[in-house]
């Protein structure tokens, strides 16, 4: 029996880890590690900021690949102040 959404635990993946998944040389090693962490209770997730970071400025072929990969993950919605702060910080470097 699968846990309810309230009982579900997530591993929040960083944008850099997703980039590694898209890298042909690192994909297999990263996938193997992630697979070892998954279970019926523990699922991968991303934040809306990671979603945005990964498709921002991507060429069409990468954008399609990223969207296909990210659509498999649960996405955490963020409060407006968090997104605003991330946008401000992102423009500083």
C-alpha positions as CSV (number, residue, x, y, z in Angstrom):
1,X,0.0,0.0,0.0
2,X,1.4,3.4,-1.0
3,X,1.5,6.2,1.6
4,X,-0.9,9.1,1.4
5,X,0.5,12.5,0.2
6,X,0.7,13.6,3.9
7,X,2.9,10.6,4.7
8,X,5.1,11.0,1.6
9,X,8.7,12.1,2.1
10,X,10.7,13.9,-0.5
11,X,14.3,14.4,-1.4
12,X,14.6,18.0,-2.6
13,X,17.1,17.9,-5.5
14,X,19.4,20.9,-6.3
15,X,19.6,22.4,-9.8
16,X,23.2,21.3,-10.0
17,X,22.3,17.6,-9.4
18,X,19.7,17.8,-12.2
19,X,22.4,19.3,-14.5
20,X,24.6,16.3,-13.7
21,X,21.7,14.0,-14.7
22,X,21.6,15.8,-18.1
23,X,25.4,15.3,-18.5
24,X,26.2,12.1,-20.6
25,X,29.4,11.4,-18.7
26,X,27.8,11.7,-15.2
27,X,24.2,10.5,-15.8
28,X,24.8,6.8,-15.0
29,X,26.6,7.4,-11.7
30,X,24.1,10.0,-10.5
31,X,21.1,7.9,-11.5
32,X,22.6,4.9,-9.7
33,X,22.9,6.9,-6.5
34,X,19.4,8.5,-6.8
35,X,17.9,5.0,-7.4
36,X,19.5,3.8,-4.2
37,X,17.7,6.5,-2.2
38,X,14.2,6.0,-3.7
39,X,11.5,3.9,-2.2
40,X,7.7,3.9,-2.0
41,X,8.0,6.5,0.8
42,X,10.9,8.6,-0.5
43,X,10.4,10.4,-3.8
44,X,12.5,13.0,-5.7
45,X,11.3,16.6,-5.8
46,X,12.3,20.0,-7.0
47,X,11.4,23.5,-6.2
48,X,9.9,25.9,-8.7
49,X,13.1,27.9,-8.6
50,X,15.1,24.9,-9.8
51,X,12.6,24.3,-12.6
52,X,13.1,27.9,-13.7
53,X,16.9,27.9,-13.3
54,X,17.2,24.8,-15.5
55,X,15.1,26.0,-18.4
56,X,16.3,29.7,-18.3
57,X,18.3,30.3,-21.4
58,X,18.4,26.7,-22.5
59,X,18.5,25.9,-26.2
60,X,15.3,24.2,-27.5
61,X,16.8,20.7,-27.5
62,X,18.0,21.0,-23.9
63,X,14.8,22.7,-22.8
64,X,12.7,19.8,-24.1
65,X,15.0,17.3,-22.3
66,X,14.9,19.3,-19.0
67,X,11.1,19.6,-19.1
68,X,10.6,15.9,-19.8
69,X,13.0,15.0,-16.8
70,X,11.5,17.6,-14.4
71,X,7.9,16.7,-15.1
72,X,8.6,13.3,-13.4
73,X,9.5,15.0,-10.1
74,X,7.1,16.4,-7.5
75,X,7.4,20.2,-7.5
76,X,7.2,22.3,-4.4
77,X,5.4,25.6,-4.7
78,X,7.1,28.5,-3.0
79,X,5.9,31.6,-1.4
80,X,6.2,34.8,-3.4
81,X,8.8,36.3,-1.0
82,X,11.1,33.2,-1.6
83,X,10.9,33.5,-5.4
84,X,11.4,37.2,-5.2
85,X,14.5,36.8,-3.0
86,X,15.9,34.1,-5.3
87,X,15.4,36.4,-8.3
88,X,17.3,39.3,-6.5
89,X,20.1,37.0,-5.4
90,X,20.4,35.5,-8.9
91,X,21.0,38.9,-10.4
92,X,23.9,39.6,-8.0
93,X,26.2,37.0,-9.4
